[in-house]
Amino acid sequence: MTELDTAPRARATSDLSRRYLCDSGPVLLTGVQAVVRQLVEQHERDRRVGRNVASFVSGYPGSPLAGLDKLLAGEARLAGEHGVVLVPGMNEELAATSVWGSQLELPGGYRDRDGVVGVWYGKGPGLDRATDALRHATTYGANPSGGMLLMVGDDPAAKSSTVPAASERSLAAMNIPVFFPRNAEEIVAFGLYGVALSRASGCPSALKLNADVADGLWTLDRDLAYARHYPAVSWAGSFSLDGDPLAGWHARHGNAAWLRQRARLAALLAEADRLAALADLLGVGALPGHERMVLLGARLVREGLLQQSALSSTDAVCGPERSAALVSAVLDVADACDAAVARGVPAASVEELDLTPVLRARETVPGDGAEAWRAAAAVRDAVLSQVEQLR
């Protein structure tokens, strides 16, 4: 006779609020819950680059976004850990005016945050009521340190509305660009795009959330705050063909190794392009350690060197000596990571290192000449000390 296992079993515990965290792993979310996840992902993305940015949320509830205010109010960690402040509006227009106000500088320049993302929510008819405030917000512009995002719930079938709603034409009339997500992942990703677009352009951005998307149940299995998105260009092929003449110019300005460094960067990006298809198919974890370090090194090159920001007072202009200092720092860190894996350190341990100082060196390494070399060396040494401690 089969003996039954009657030993007591530990009860599995779960925390449903973890669905809103970036490291939650695969989760099921409704479209409305994905809006909450987007706020957390935006805060984490800003935190990863050293920026303390809060989110100010105001709006008026109504299907298909009914319950969003209750979700935000019921998650205590949102305010404490992720800087989300909810102030429900008396109506849609007052809420839009408040969100517009979050983009204005305080008298005297006082601030205790690096920026504030203003988020308005409401359904289609509420957008009609809020157009005056939103038109003024578009005219005056969003703050480049914060950004303004509109979550517009549309009910084209009039399931819970007196008339069908389709808001894209109203938004276009106010010169507000519109994103149209199809599922939870796109709500989060398009929200990140919208904030970035708002910061760069000064325009509020809008997400059109249809009732079927807001009410639907979706799988989300990506940590989008850690994902990086680039224009559709070939990083390995987008460079000048006049390498030899430029090498002479750089040599006259103190960087005789420029041509060799350029070839090294181009080879690294080309190899990463080749491996990217395998990584997408098999997963990064299936690749050998050296190849994973190639992908990591290419990321350092793309984000630490090539993604120059015209909106940054430090990074808008990069002289030859500062450029050489940044290139040397990035390549030294990439070589150290590869060497660590070669001596037996797990690739995952290297990938978990905080490489933010190198990725943000474009913003933190000032000036040119000797000052730039000293600052870049300090950034490099801080990261190399982490690599050397790995076992």
C-alpha positions in Angstrom: 0.0 0.0 0.0 1.3 3.4 -0.9 2.4 5.4 2.1 1.1 8.9 2.1 3.3 11.9 2.8 1.6 13.6 5.7 4.4 15.9 6.7 3.3 19.5 7.0 4.3 21.7 4.1 5.3 25.2 4.2 2.7 27.6 2.9 3.7 29.5 -0.2 3.7 33.2 0.4 3.2 35.8 -2.3 3.1 39.6 -2.4 0.8 40.8 -5.1 2.2 44.3 -4.9 5.5 42.9 -6.3 3.9 42.9 -9.7 4.7 46.7 -9.8 8.4 46.2 -9.1 11.0 46.2 -11.9 12.6 42.9 -10.7 9.3 41.1 -10.3 9.9 38.6 -13.1 6.9 37.5 -15.3 3.6 38.8 -14.0 0.0 39.2 -15.0 -1.3 42.8 -15.2 -4.4 44.5 -16.3 -3.9 47.6 -18.5 -4.7 49.8 -15.6 -2.2 48.1 -13.4 0.4 48.5 -16.1 0.0 52.3 -15.7 1.1 51.9 -12.1 4.0 49.7 -13.3 5.0 52.4 -15.8 5.4 55.0 -13.0 7.7 52.6 -11.1 9.8 51.8 -14.2 10.2 55.5 -15.0 11.4 56.3 -11.5 13.8 53.3 -11.6 15.1 54.4 -15.0 15.9 57.8 -13.7 17.4 56.5 -10.5 19.8 54.2 -12.5 21.3 57.3 -14.1 21.6 59.1 -10.8 18.6 61.4 -11.0 16.1 61.9 -8.2 12.8 62.4 -10.1 9.3 62.2 -8.6 5.9 61.7 -10.3 2.9 63.9 -9.7 -0.3 62.2 -10.7 -3.7 63.9 -10.9 -6.9 63.2 -12.8 -10.5 62.2 -12.6 -11.6 58.6 -12.5 -13.8 57.1 -15.1 -14.0 53.9 -17.2 -11.8 52.5 -18.7 -9.4 54.0 -16.2 -11.7 53.6 -13.2 -9.9 52.4 -10.2 -6.5 53.8 -11.1 -6.7 56.3 -8.2 -7.5 53.5 -5.8 -4.6 51.4 -7.0 -2.2 54.3 -6.6 -3.6 55.2 -3.2 -3.4 51.6 -2.0 0.2 51.0 -2.7 2.1 52.7 0.2 5.5 52.0 -1.2 4.9 54.0 -4.3 5.2 57.3 -2.5 8.0 56.2 -0.1 10.2 54.3 -2.5 9.3 55.5 -6.0 8.3 59.2 -5.5 4.7 58.9 -6.8 2.4 61.5 -5.3 -1.3 61.2 -6.1 -3.6 64.2 -5.8 -7.0 63.3 -7.3 -8.6 66.2 -9.1 -12.0 67.7 -8.4 -12.5 67.5 -12.1 -10.4 66.8 -15.2 -9.6 70.5 -15.9 -8.3 71.2 -12.4 -6.3 68.0 -12.5 -4.7 69.0 -15.8 -3.9 72.5 -14.4 -2.2 70.9 -11.5 -0.1 68.6 -13.7 0.8 71.6 -15.8 1.9 73.3 -12.7 4.3 70.5 -11.8 6.4 71.5 -14.9 6.9 75.1 -13.7 10.1 76.2 -11.9 9.5 77.4 -8.3 10.4 81.0 -7.4 14.0 81.4 -6.5 14.9 78.1 -8.3 14.2 76.1 -5.1 13.8 72.3 -5.7 14.4 69.2 -3.7 14.2 66.9 -6.7 16.0 66.8 -10.0 12.6 66.9 -11.8 8.9 66.0 -11.7 7.1 63.9 -14.2 3.5 65.2 -14.4 0.9 62.5 -15.2 -2.7 63.3 -16.0 -5.4 60.6 -16.3 -9.0 60.7 -17.5 -11.4 59.4 -20.0 -12.2 60.8 -23.5 -15.0 63.2 -22.5 -12.8 64.4 -19.6 -10.1 65.3 -22.2 -12.6 67.6 -23.9 -13.2 69.4 -20.6 -9.4 69.7 -19.9 -8.4 71.1 -23.3 -7.9 74.7 -22.2 -5.4 73.7 -19.5 -3.7 71.2 -21.7 -3.4 73.7 -24.6 -1.7 76.1 -22.2 0.6 73.4 -21.0 1.6 72.6 -24.6 2.2 76.3 -25.3 4.3 76.9 -22.2 6.1 73.6 -22.6 7.1 70.7 -20.3 10.1 70.9 -18.1 13.1 69.1 -19.7 14.0 67.7 -16.3 10.5 66.2 -15.8 8.1 65.8 -18.7 4.4 65.5 -19.0 2.4 62.4 -19.8 -1.4 62.0 -20.4 -3.2 58.7 -19.8 -6.4 59.1 -21.9 -9.0 56.3 -21.6 -11.0 55.8 -24.7 -14.3 53.9 -25.0 -14.9 53.6 -28.8 -17.8 51.1 -28.3 -19.5 53.3 -25.6 -19.5 50.3 -23.2 -19.7 52.6 -20.2 -20.0 56.0 -21.8 -22.9 58.0 -23.2 -21.1 58.6 -26.5 -18.2 56.8 -28.2 -14.7 58.4 -27.5 -11.7 58.6 -29.8 -9.3 61.2 -28.5 -6.4 61.2 -31.0 -7.9 64.0 -33.1 -8.4 66.2 -30.1 -4.9 65.6 -28.9 -3.5 66.2 -32.4 -5.4 69.6 -32.5 -3.4 70.6 -29.4 -0.1 69.4 -31.0 0.2 66.5 -28.5 1.8 63.4 -29.9 -0.1 60.2 -29.3 1.1 56.6 -28.5 -1.4 53.8 -29.0 -0.3 50.7 -26.9 -1.8 47.3 -27.5 -0.9 45.5 -24.3 0.7 45.9 -20.9 4.3 45.8 -22.1 3.6 48.6 -24.6 1.8 50.7 -22.0 5.1 50.6 -19.9 7.4 51.0 -22.9 5.4 53.7 -24.7 5.1 55.6 -21.4 8.9 55.6 -21.1 9.1 56.8 -24.7 6.5 59.5 -24.0 8.3 60.9 -21.1 11.6 61.0 -23.0 9.9 62.7 -26.0 8.3 65.2 -23.7 11.6 66.1 -22.1 13.3 66.5 -25.4 10.5 68.4 -27.3 8.7 70.3 -24.5 5.4 68.8 -25.6 3.2 66.7 -23.4 2.9 63.2 -24.7 -0.3 61.1 -24.6 -1.1 57.4 -24.3 -4.4 56.4 -25.9 -5.7 53.5 -23.7 -8.7 51.7 -25.3 -11.1 50.0 -23.1 -10.1 46.6 -24.3 -6.4 47.3 -23.5 -7.2 48.9 -20.1 -9.5 46.1 -19.0 -7.5 43.2 -20.6 -5.2 40.9 -18.7 -1.6 40.8 -20.0 1.7 39.2 -19.3 4.7 41.4 -18.6 8.1 39.7 -18.4 10.6 42.5 -19.1 12.4 44.9 -16.8 11.9 47.9 -19.1 13.6 50.3 -16.8 16.9 48.5 -17.5 16.2 48.1 -21.3 17.9 50.4 -23.7 16.4 51.6 -26.9 18.3 53.0 -29.8 17.5 54.5 -33.2 17.4 52.0 -36.2 21.0 52.6 -37.3 24.0 50.4 -37.6 26.3 51.3 -34.8 29.1 49.4 -36.4 28.7 51.0 -39.8 27.8 54.6 -38.9 31.2 56.2 -38.9 33.3 58.3 -41.2 35.3 56.7 -44.0 38.0 59.3 -43.7 39.9 57.5 -40.9 43.4 58.2 -42.0 43.1 62.0 -42.4 41.3 62.2 -39.1 44.0 60.1 -37.4 46.6 62.8 -38.4 44.4 65.5 -36.9 43.9 63.6 -33.7 47.7 62.9 -33.5 48.4 66.6 -33.7 46.0 67.1 -30.8 47.7 64.6 -28.6 46.0 61.3 -29.3 48.3 59.2 -31.5 46.4 56.1 -30.7 43.1 57.4 -32.1 43.1 55.2 -35.2 43.8 52.0 -33.2 41.1 52.9 -30.7 38.6 53.6 -33.5 39.3 50.2 -35.1 38.9 48.6 -31.7 35.5 50.3 -31.1 34.3 49.4 -34.6 35.3 45.8 -34.2 33.6 45.6 -30.8 30.3 47.0 -32.1 30.4 44.7 -35.2 30.9 41.6 -33.0 28.1 42.7 -30.7 25.8 43.2 -33.7 26.6 39.6 -34.7 25.9 38.2 -31.2 22.7 40.2 -30.7 20.7 38.0 -33.0 21.9 34.9 -31.0 21.1 36.6 -27.7 17.6 37.4 -28.9 17.1 33.8 -30.0 18.7 31.9 -27.2 18.9 34.4 -24.4 22.1 36.2 -23.1 22.5 33.5 -20.4 23.1 30.8 -23.0 26.1 32.6 -24.5 29.7 31.9 -23.3 31.2 34.3 -20.8 33.5 36.0 -23.3 30.6 36.7 -25.7 28.5 38.2 -22.9 31.4 40.5 -22.1 31.4 41.6 -25.8 27.8 42.6 -25.4 28.5 44.4 -22.2 31.5 46.2 -23.7 29.4 47.3 -26.7 26.8 48.6 -24.3 29.4 50.7 -22.5 30.5 52.1 -25.9 27.0 52.9 -27.0 25.8 54.5 -23.8 29.1 55.8 -22.4 30.4 57.3 -25.6 28.1 57.4 -28.6 24.8 58.6 -27.1 25.9 62.3 -26.8 23.2 64.6 -25.5 22.7 68.0 -27.1 20.6 68.9 -24.1 23.4 68.5 -21.6 25.6 71.5 -20.9 28.5 69.1 -20.2 28.0 66.7 -23.0 26.8 69.0 -25.8 30.4 69.7 -26.9 33.2 67.1 -26.5 36.8 68.2 -27.3 39.4 65.8 -28.6 41.2 65.3 -25.3 38.0 64.7 -23.4 36.9 62.3 -26.1 40.2 60.4 -25.8 39.9 60.2 -22.0 36.4 58.8 -22.2 37.3 56.2 -24.8 40.3 55.1 -22.8 38.2 54.7 -19.6 35.5 52.7 -21.4 37.9 50.4 -23.1 39.9 49.8 -19.9 36.7 48.8 -18.1 35.6 46.6 -20.9 39.0 44.8 -20.9 38.9 44.4 -17.1 35.4 42.8 -17.3 36.6 40.4 -20.0 39.7 39.5 -18.0 37.6 38.8 -14.9 35.5 36.3 -16.8 38.7 34.7 -18.3 40.1 34.1 -14.8 36.9 32.3 -13.8 34.5 35.0 -12.5 30.9 34.2 -13.5 29.7 36.5 -16.3 26.5 37.1 -14.3 28.5 38.6 -11.4 30.2 41.0 -13.8 26.9 42.0 -15.4 25.5 42.8 -12.0 28.1 45.4 -11.2 27.0 49.0 -11.0 28.5 50.5 -14.1 26.6 53.7 -13.8 29.8 55.8 -13.2 31.1 54.8 -16.6 27.7 55.2 -18.4 27.3 58.7 -16.9 30.9 59.8 -17.5 29.7 61.9 -20.4 27.8 64.0 -17.9 30.3 63.9 -15.0 33.7 64.3 -16.7 34.1 68.1 -17.2 36.2 70.3 -19.4 39.0 69.2 -21.6 42.7 68.5 -21.3 44.3 67.3 -18.1 41.1 67.9 -16.1 39.2 65.6 -18.3 41.9 62.9 -18.1 41.9 63.1 -14.2 38.1 62.9 -14.0 37.9 60.0 -16.5 40.6 58.1 -14.7 38.8 58.5 -11.3 35.6 57.1 -12.9 37.6 54.2 -14.4 39.4 53.4 -11.2 36.2 53.4 -9.2 34.7 50.7 -11.4 37.9 48.7 -11.8 38.1 48.4 -8.0 34.7 46.7 -8.1 35.9 44.3 -10.9 39.0 43.4 -9.0 37.0 42.4 -5.9 35.1 39.8 -7.8 35.9 36.2 -7.2 
